[in-house]
Amino acid sequence: MEIFRIRALRGPNLWSRHTSIQALVRCEENERAFSRLPGFEARIRARFPHIGAMRPIGYAGELSLAHAVQFATLNLQAQAGCPVSFSCTAPTTEAGLYQVVVEYSEEAVGRRALELAETLCRAALDDTPFDLDAAVAELRALDEDERLGPSTGAIVHAAQARDIPWRRLTRGSLVQFGWGAKQRRIQAAEVDSTSAIAESIAQDKDLTKSLLRAAGVPVPVGRVVDDVEAGWQAALEIGLPVVTKPYDGNQGKGVTVNIVNRSHFEVAFAAAQEISAHVLVERFITGYDFRVLVVGDQMVAAARREPPTVIGDGVHSVRELVDIVNSDPRRGEGHATSLTKIRLDAIALARLAAQGFTPESVLPKGVRAVLRNNANLSTGGTATDVTGDVHPEVAAHAVACARMVGLDIAGIDVICEDIGQPLEAQNGGIVEVNAAPGLRMHLDPSYGKPRDVGRAVIEMMFPANENGRIPVVAVSGTNGKTTTVRLTAHLIGQTGKRIGMTLTDGVFANGRCIDRGDCSGPKSAKNVLLHPEVDAAVFEVARGGILREGLGFDRCDVAVVTNLGMGDHLGLNYITTIEELAVVKRVIVQNVSPNGMAVLNAADPNVAKMASACPGKVTYFATDPHHPLMMTHRAQGKRTIFREGNAIVCAEGAQVERLELSAVPLTRNGTIGFQVENVMAAVGAAWALGIDWETIRRGLATFVSDARTAPGRFNVFDYRGAKLIADYGHNPDAIRALVQAVEQLPAQRRWIVISGAGDRRDEDIIRQSEILGEAFDGAILYQDACQRGRADGEVLALLRKGLVGATRTKEIEEIRGEFLAIDTALAKLQPGDLCLILIDQVEEALAHIARRVGEV
C-alpha cells in the first residue's frame, strides 16, 4: 500500500461541502479485497474497535485497504472529539488506485489522522502492536492546540448561526467575518473597531483608575511603586490588607489580593514584577469578586468568581486534594477547557502559609484552604453566573467604565458583598477594566446558566439585517469564461460598486491588477474576498482549483456555466469523460445560495442537467428560442435568454426585454456567435443580481473587447490593410467557435498561426489543426515556449498530422518561437487578408503585435 498526493480541500469541493483531506491510495492486487487478506479485518478491529462497519451505505463491492484507511482516518478523529462525519473512497481509472476523502475540522489533525490510519493498517497487515490510546491522545492534544479557543469559538459559532462567512487568518485567534468592504475582524474577544489607545489605557492600571474616578465610578485608592520597600511602605500607608498587581498586566497574571503581612507581600510583589517592572499597590476591598461583561453599550453577562480552593476530608493532604480537583475533565492546562487546573506554585504556597498550612497538611473535614485570593479562571478559579442579579446602577457603572476607556468589549472587575445592591451603599468598587476579556466563565460557568455572549458580540458588529456578504458571481465552463467574467464585472461596475475579479490572466481589485498569471483558483478568490475595497466579486473558476483545493468561498449568488468541451484538460486528475468533467464544473451550481441563480447554457445537455443540483433558481440561455428546454422553461414563467433576429431577448413570464446587438460592440453587430453567447451569460448574471435594464444596456454599449479590456479574447488589429485577430483559444471547441466567427469577416486569403498546449491529449491537438485545415489557406505552426512535458517537436508533429488531407490549407510552415511565427505571418500578409493568431504568452504576444502594428 502507498499513500501519496495528499491535499487539503479547504472549501466546497467535488465530494462535499466539508473541509476534507484527499489522498491517493495505491493498493497491491492482494490488498484490493479483504477476502485476499485472511484475518486482516479481525486484526484491525482488535486494534481499533471503534473503526465502524467500513462499508459505505449502499456499497456492495469488495472492501479494500483504501476503505480501511478511510474509516480509520475518520473515526480516529471522532474518538479524539473532532466533529467529523463525512468520508468516501472512489476508484480511479487505474486499477488498484483509489481516491480517499475524509472530513476534518482542523487540517493538521486530519493530516495526522491519515498518517496514524496508515500506521494502524500496516500494524494490522503485519500483526504488530498499535497504541490506540496514545494515537487518540495525540490527536486530542493536537486538536486542542489547533482549534479556536472558547472565546473566539463562541463568536464564530454565533456568526455561523447568522450565516456570516468567516475565515481564520492565522493559527491563532485572528478571524475575519464577512467579505470585501463588509468585512470585520476579531482577535479573541477584541474587535477591529477598538483603538490601540483604548487597549493601552486598559493596560495602564493607574491611568484607568484616574479616568474612572473622573467618571464618578468608585475605585480603590493605591499607587504605583518600583521596588519592594517602597511597595511595603505604600501598603502600610494605604492600610492592610492590600492588593498587588502588575502596572500593565492582563488576564489576572501576577495579581495577589488580601495581603496581610510582609512575607506574603514580598512573594506577591515578586510575582507582579515578573510581569511588569512597575507594581500597583492598592487597598483591598472586602467582598466577592465579580466579572461584569460589557459589549457595546450593554452589560450582557456577569459571574461571581471564586478563588481556587480545596475542602478538607480529614484523609487527604492539600496536595492530594488539588490532584483530586484537577482530575475533573473540565479542567485543562490552558484556556481550551471550561476550567483551568490549580497550580501549587510560589503564590499558592505563600497563601497556604498565611493560613497556617503546607501542601502536606491534612485538612480537617470541611475546612477550606484557599490557594489564591485572585479568582481568575486562568489560575484555577470557578465561576457562578449572576447575570440576572446585577443591580442596574452596577451595570450602568460597568458600561460607563467601558466607554471611558474606549473599549467595545470589556471585562469589568467588581468587588462587593452583593452585586444586587449599588456599590456606594456597600463600600464596593471597580478594581480593573480588561480589554479582550475571556468569555468562558459566561459561556460555560461552573454553576448557573450559560450566556450566549458570542451572539452579543456578533450583534454589535453586524446589524440585524447584515450578514457581511457581498455579491459573488462564479463562472465556469470550457470556453468564454474569461470574457463572461470581464463583461459581468463591467456590468456590475456600472452600478458604482467596486469590483474584484479573478481570471486566467490575473487578479483585479477596484480597477487595479494585484496579481498576474493564471489566477482562476481558490487562493485568488480568497484574496479578493480579503480586499477591503471590493463591493462585489466575479470569479473565473477553473476545474484544476476545484480538484486541488475546492472553492474559495462557501457559496455564490450566481453560478454561470458557459459550455463543456472535449478539450478541457480531459485525461488529467482522472477526469476522462465530459460527464465526469460536468460533475466537477457542477460544484459552483451546487453551492448557489438558496436565494441565488444558476445561469446555464440550455443548448449544452451536460450543462443543462446541472439545473437539478441548484439550490436556487435557474436561468437558461441559448441562441435558439425554440430549443425544447427553453420553450418549457419559458412556458413555466421562468427566466430565459435567447436570440431573436439581431437582438437578445430576456423573458420571464410577461416581462420581455430586448437588447439590440447593434448596440453591443463585443458581438460586432451580432456576427460573432460565441460572443453573443458570452453576452447572454453575463446578462443573465447581471439580471440575477437585480441590475436594472438601462444600466445593463449602458454596460453592454461601453464594453470593448480589445487587448486592454479583454486580452487574448478576439482582439482585432489592422495591419497594412489586413486584419489580425489574436485569441487564446486552445481546445477544439474554442477553435471551432473562432472559425465560425472569422468566417463572418470578409478576406482575400486566410492565415492561421497556431501552437498546441502540451498538456492536452494527442487527439485534442490533432483535432484542432483538422478543424483549421478546412478554414484557412495557410498555416504557420510554432512551438510554445513551454512544452508542458512534451518532447521537442512532438506538438508540432501532432499539429502537422491534423493537417494531412486538409481540403483548404496548402501552405504550411513550422517555426520555433511564438514571436518569430507572428513576424513570419505578418510578412506574408497582403491587403484584404485575414490572420488568426492563437497566442500562448498572452501579454507578451499582444505587446509584440501592438509594436508591429505601430510600426506601420
Protein Blocks (a to p, Z undefined) as FASTA:
>chain_A
ZZehiaddfbdcfkbmcdcddddddddfklmpfklmghklmmmmmmmmmnonopaehiab
dcdfklmmmmmmmmmmmmnopacfbdcddddfbehiacdddddfbfklmmmmmmmmmmmm
mmmmnopacdfklmmmmmmmmmmmmmccfklmmmmmmmmmnopacddfbfblbdcedehj
lbccdehjadfklcfklmmmmmmmmlmmmmmmmnopacddddddfbfklmmmmmmmnopa
dddddfkbgehioiaehiabfklmmmmmmmmmmmpmbdcdddddeddddddddehjacfb
dcdddddddddehlacfklmmmmmmmpmkbcfblmbmbdcddddfklmmmmmmnopafkl
ccdehiacdfbfblcfknopacddfklmpcfklmmmmmmmmmmnopabdcdddddfblkb
cfklnopacfbdcehiafklmmmgfbdcdddfklmmmmmmpcfkbghiacddddedjeok
lmmmmmmmmmmmmnopacddddfkbcceehiafbecjfkbfklmmmmmmpmkbfbdcddd
dfklmmmnopabfbdfbdcdfbdcfkloghiahiabfklmmmmmmmmmmmgcfklccddd
fklmklmmmmmmpmbdcddddfblkbmklmmmmmnopacdddehjadcddehjbccdddf
klmmknnnolamklmmmmmmmmmmmmmnopafklmmmmmmmpccdfklmghiapacdeeh
iacdddfbfbfklmmmmmmmmmmpgcfbdcddddddfkbcfklmmmmmmmmmmmbfbdcd
dddfblghpaehklmmmmmmmmgopaklmbdcddedjklmmmmmmmmpcghiacddddfb
lmlmmmmmmmmmmmZZ
